[in-house]
Amino acid sequence: REDLPNTAIQNTIESLAAELRTQTMLNAPGPRPLLQLETRFQSFNERFLNRIVDTAISQGKILPTEREHWRNQLEKDFDTKTAQLANAKPVLKTEFTRQFSNSSIAATSDSMERTRRIQSLVQDKMKNLGHDYDRARQEVKTENPALFASMQIPTLLLHLV
């Protein structure tokens, strides 16, 4: 699962722990190798905690403003808090989904068919009778009121009329 640490991270932790044991067993001269290993381990731990928090934020499980709170919680009780984050329900919607009802698709289809029919009738009047577009459309509207009955005038045009 993507909520849990992946094997590469676990392998790195095990590798650092093995290196620490080796350095301790060999009683390496001076504190320098041990200090370098401890610094590397702390750096890795910081990146690991940041990755867990970033993943929870990107999945919408926590808010970005809760970053520091969760970082502190993970440092105090890692096992419990990672399980909590893994099982948390999203508090934010992070994906966009577009849904259409069948009625809106049917209405759009009807509207498009009606528009094609009107345009065809207008074109015929312009071609056969030599009318300009406005006159041809007005005649089609007068002769076929049912085609225009369910049409809606855009709100912007209502303000202009």
C-alpha positions in Angstrom: 0.0 0.0 0.0 1.2 3.5 -0.7 0.3 4.6 2.8 2.9 2.4 4.4 6.7 2.9 4.1 8.1 1.2 1.0 10.8 -1.4 1.0 13.5 1.1 -0.3 13.0 3.2 2.9 13.0 0.1 5.1 16.2 -1.1 3.4 17.9 2.3 4.0 17.0 2.2 7.7 18.3 -1.3 8.0 21.5 -0.4 6.2 22.1 2.6 8.5 21.4 0.5 11.5 23.9 -2.2 10.3 26.4 0.5 9.6 25.9 1.9 13.1 26.4 -1.6 14.7 29.6 -2.1 12.6 31.0 1.2 13.6 30.3 0.5 17.3 31.7 -3.0 17.2 34.9 -1.9 15.5 35.4 0.8 18.1 36.3 3.2 15.3 38.9 5.7 16.4 37.3 9.0 17.6 33.7 10.0 17.5 33.8 11.3 13.9 32.5 8.2 12.0 29.8 7.7 14.6 28.8 11.4 14.5 28.6 11.3 10.7 26.5 8.2 10.8 24.2 9.8 13.4 23.9 13.0 11.2 23.0 10.9 8.2 20.4 9.0 10.2 18.8 12.2 11.5 18.7 13.6 8.0 17.1 10.5 6.7 14.6 10.5 9.5 13.6 14.1 8.8 13.0 13.3 5.1 11.1 10.2 6.0 8.7 12.1 8.4 8.3 14.8 5.8 7.4 12.3 3.2 4.7 10.7 5.4 3.2 14.2 6.2 3.4 15.3 2.6 1.6 12.1 1.4 -1.1 12.7 4.0 -1.5 16.3 2.8 -1.6 15.3 -0.9 -4.3 12.7 -0.1 -6.4 15.3 1.7 -6.1 13.4 5.0 -4.7 16.4 6.9 -4.6 20.1 6.2 -1.3 21.9 5.3 -1.7 24.0 8.4 -1.5 20.8 10.5 2.0 19.9 9.1 4.0 20.8 12.3 1.4 19.2 14.6 1.6 15.9 12.7 5.4 16.0 12.5 5.6 16.3 16.3 3.0 13.5 16.7 5.0 11.2 14.5 8.2 11.9 16.4 6.5 11.1 19.7 4.5 8.0 18.7 5.5 6.9 15.2 3.7 3.5 15.0 0.3 4.8 16.4 0.3 8.0 14.4 1.3 6.4 11.0 -1.5 3.9 11.5 -3.9 6.8 12.3 -2.8 8.6 9.1 -3.1 5.4 7.0 -6.6 4.8 8.1 -7.8 8.5 8.1 -10.6 9.5 5.8 -9.9 12.5 3.6 -10.9 15.9 5.1 -10.4 17.6 1.7 -11.6 16.8 -1.7 -8.4 16.5 -3.8 -9.9 15.1 -7.1 -12.2 16.7 -9.5 -15.0 14.6 -10.9 -17.5 15.8 -13.5 -20.9 14.1 -13.4 -23.8 14.5 -15.7 -27.2 13.2 -15.2 -29.0 11.5 -18.0 -31.6 14.2 -18.1 -29.0 16.9 -18.7 -27.4 14.9 -21.5 -30.9 14.3 -23.1 -31.7 18.0 -22.7 -28.5 19.0 -24.4 -29.1 16.5 -27.2 -32.6 17.9 -27.7 -31.4 21.4 -27.7 -28.7 20.6 -30.3 -31.2 18.9 -32.5 -33.7 21.8 -32.2 -30.9 24.2 -33.1 -29.9 22.2 -36.2 -33.6 22.1 -37.3 -34.0 25.9 -36.9 -30.8 26.6 -38.8 -31.8 24.2 -41.6 -35.2 26.0 -42.0 -33.6 29.4 -41.9 -31.0 28.4 -44.5 -33.8 27.1 -46.8 -35.7 30.4 -46.5 -32.6 32.4 -47.3 -31.8 30.2 -50.3 -35.3 29.7 -51.7 -36.8 33.1 -50.9 -33.7 35.3 -50.9 -34.4 36.6 -47.4 -31.6 37.9 -45.1 -30.9 35.9 -42.0 -33.0 38.0 -39.6 -36.1 38.0 -41.8 -35.7 34.2 -42.5 -35.3 33.4 -38.8 -38.3 35.6 -37.9 -40.5 33.7 -40.4 -39.3 30.3 -39.1 -40.1 31.5 -35.6 -43.6 32.6 -36.6 -44.3 29.4 -38.6 -42.8 27.0 -36.0 -43.4 28.4 -32.5 -43.0 24.9 -30.9 -39.3 24.9 -31.9 -38.7 28.1 -30.0 -41.0 27.5 -27.0 -38.5 25.7 -24.8 -35.5 27.9 -25.7 -34.1 30.1 -23.0 -32.7 33.5 -23.5 -29.3 33.9 -21.9 -29.3 36.0 -18.8 -27.0 38.6 -20.3 -29.4 39.2 -23.1 -32.3 39.6 -20.8 -30.5 42.6 -19.2 -29.9 44.1 -22.6 -33.5 43.9 -23.7 
